[in-house]
Amino acid sequence: MVSDARRVFASRLRQIRQVTGLSQEELADRAGLHRTYVGSVERGERNISIDNIERLANALEIDIIELLKEELE
């Protein structure tokens, strides 16, 4: 069972990545992560560490809190 927090995070990550026009591979490269890892995070399959959340936020050039909100503003 996927937790609500993981589901929200996965959805927000995908939304923000798509809005910025990045592919999973581009985001992964910017964050220093593997593309398949980013894909599994976006599907809610991974219990991602705070360190990797920070890496993704930095790669997207957003505040980390933006990845935890339920909706785009």
N, C-alpha and C positions, 0 to 999 in steps of 0.2 A: 504494500500500500504506500502510495506517494503522499508525503506530508503536505499540508496546505502551504507551508512556507516554501518547500521545494517546488511545488507546482507554480506558485506565484513567481518565484525567482526565475524558473525556466521560461515561463511565458514572457516576463519582462525582458530577459536577456535576448530572446528571439525578436521581440518587438523593437527594441532599441537597436539591435544589430541591423535589422531590415530597414529601419528608418534612416540609419546612417549609410546605408547602401553597401555594407560590408558582407562578404561571403563568410561562411564559417571558417574557411581556410585563412582568409585575410585577418579575421579577428584572432584566430589561434596564433598566427604568426606575430601579430602585434603584442599578444599577451605572453608569448613564449610557451604556448601550450600546443598540444597535438589537435589536429582538426577533428579526429574521431572523439576525443575527449570533450571538445566544445559541443559537438553534436549530441553526445550522451547527456551532457548537462542540460541542453535545451529540451531534451525529451524527459527530463526529470529522473533519469536513471542513476544519477550520481549524487551522493551526499557530499557536496563540494566544500572544501575548506575555506575559511575566511581569507587565507592568503591568496587563493586562486580567485575568489570573488574580487579581492582588491586588484589583482592583475587584470581581470576582465574590465573592471571599472576604469582603470587607468588606460587600458587599450582603447576603450570607447570614449575616453576623455570626459567622463562624467563622475559625479560624486557617487560614492559607493551606495548611499541611501537610495538613489534612483533605481537601483536593481531590486530593491525590496518593497517598492510601492506597488499597489495592485493595478493602477491604471496610469496611462500617460496623461500628463496635464497639458 
